[in-house]
């Protein structure tokens, strides 16, 4: 229950971090908030030879308004900011609503946005919310900077489109279109525990109050965050009333996801939760969009 | 051989300078290097909350931080709660836990107390639901939580009166 020895490096800048990553590559592990990495090191499931601690890279710890109502989040911004910082309430209320479900206050005080996203745990809330918000991620590497949209970023269980010598530096949350609503819900055995299933939704309406664009994303029902694309097709162009939402949720649970069974819940129960949660988040997102 | 790194950490207002191995957890640093054994170690993977301490005033798991990461930071442990100015008089939270029977075996208590200090600062008049949510990251196997919730309500009431 103690980490194996490692070489500890504490860079002070992104440039310094990138040169360390270039030097050590696969041998090195980036330490952000450490709320997932340190437990795996305590269990010795991970025994990195080199730890590159990002906690002194102060240039990554920020939040600032993005273009036309969006939000830019530095990779080392702590998760608790999502709960209390007014920029989130103003510009990313879905993140604000999700945050209390992300583990416990003690974890959110250390945990970072970039860490949770780069870790890509299929049971984590933030990756699912990033897909629902159509977020983009700025990635820095030896060859400069590139941007990866959330839907191309999560490629499997604990796997992302990043290379070992690359660093996630910023999360870009675009503004929601007019007449948009959002919602997040999950079911966990204990508040703050890993969810048995969870769902995030964003619904945007056109001037006729019909669904112009929607995203519905699940967590804990697959190898990563899972977008319910079939369900969203069922919503397109419709007025998302009770019947339409029920049909979309049915498609989501029956067709869009393929959950596994484990000690916590059977696949069948997860499908049931996904259907119920989909109805709830789509309904709430639609109601908020109507009032927006 | 593990490398050794020089750190200086302020713990309960006292500055400590030590040389530590890179993989030493903050919880083990407090207990073994500084002999502050009030911070308890339960699960060592961030689930039980027994090792909760304050890092610059905010509650964190000391088993999920390396000692080297505390370099230059301010840590408060349960030993720092009672007021030295009042000859070690109990903090109102400690007194309320004692009176309301908010503990039995006491193993989890330091973690609960450290979680509650910043919580009551931010929520001076908490609802029962807020208290239960704030304590969701701390496990107690004795009390069934009822008396812990009562202790928090009692402490909040008294702290509001004396404020």
Interface residues (C-beta under 8 A of the other chain):
Chain A: X1 X2 X3 X4 X5 X6 X7 X8 X10 X34 X35 X38 X39 X41 X42 X43 X51 X53 X55 X80 X100 X103 X104 X105 X106 X107 X109 X110 X190 X191 X192
Chain B: X1 X2 X3 X5 X21 X22 X23 X25 X28 X44 X45 X46 X49 X52 X55 X58 X59 X60 X61 X63 X64 X65 X66 X68 X69 X115 X119 X132 X133 X134 X136 X137
